[in-house]
Amino acid sequence: MDQREKIKLTSGSSSVTHSGSRKPHRKVRPVVAFAKGRKIKCDENKPSCNNCIRHSVQCDIMTTSGAITLLLQLLRLLLAPIVLQ
């Protein structure tokens, strides 16, 4: 087995071997609409990331789950007049 298929973790005196069948969890990265649209990484500086400062746009840093929540709220606002009629 090569290194990608088998990862050996050691903690203290015991060791744990993990098969590479599952992908490790990834950190949830903030989403900035400007950076996402241009496919560039956000450096996560607050209150404004360097990309937004450089391009003189308002920085709207939010986590992915926050972005989904915001989109759902916008959809509800847009669909509310249709439901009421």
N, C-alpha and C positions, 0 to 999 in steps of 0.2 A: 504494500500500500504506500502511496506517496503522501506527502504532507497535507495535501488538500483533502484527501479522503479520511484521514485519521488525525484528530487533534488530541493531544495529551495534555491535560490540565493537572497541575500539582498544587496542593494546598497542605502545608505542614508535612506530616508524615504519610498521608494518604494520597493516592493519585486516582484520577477519574479519566477513563478513555471514552471519547464521544465519537460516534460515527458521523461522517460528513453528510448524512442523508437529509438533515434539516438545515435550513439557512438560519444564521444567527439574527437576532432582532436588531433592527437598525434604529438609530436615534431619529425621532421626529424632528425634521428641520423646519424652521420658519419659512413661510411663503411670502414673498413680496411680489405683488402683481406685476410691477415693472420688470423685475428680474426674471420672473417666470415667463413673461411674454418674450423676452429677448434671450432666454435660455442661458442666463448667467447666474453664478452663485451669489448668494447674499452673505455678507460677512457678519451679519447678526449684530452689528453695533447699534446701540440704542441711544437716543430716541430715533435717529436716522442712520441707515447704513450708508457706507461710503459711495456705493453706486448711485443711490438716490440723491445724495448731496452733489455728486459730480454732475449729474444730469438735471439738477434743479427741479426734481419732482418730489411730491409728498410721499414719504415712506409709510407703508402700511404693513409693517411686520406683524404676522400672526402665525400661529401654528396651523398645521394642516386641518386639524379638527375645527379650529376657529374659522378657517376659510369655508369649510363645509357648512358650518352653522350660519355664517353670514349669507352664503348663497341660498340656503333654505329660507331665511328671513326675507330676502329679496324676492324669491319666488312667491312666497305667501302674500307679500305686498302687491305684486303684479297681478296675481290671480284673484285677490279679494274682490275687486270691482266686478269681475266676471261672475263670481259666485253670487253676489248680491243682486244682480240684474235678473 
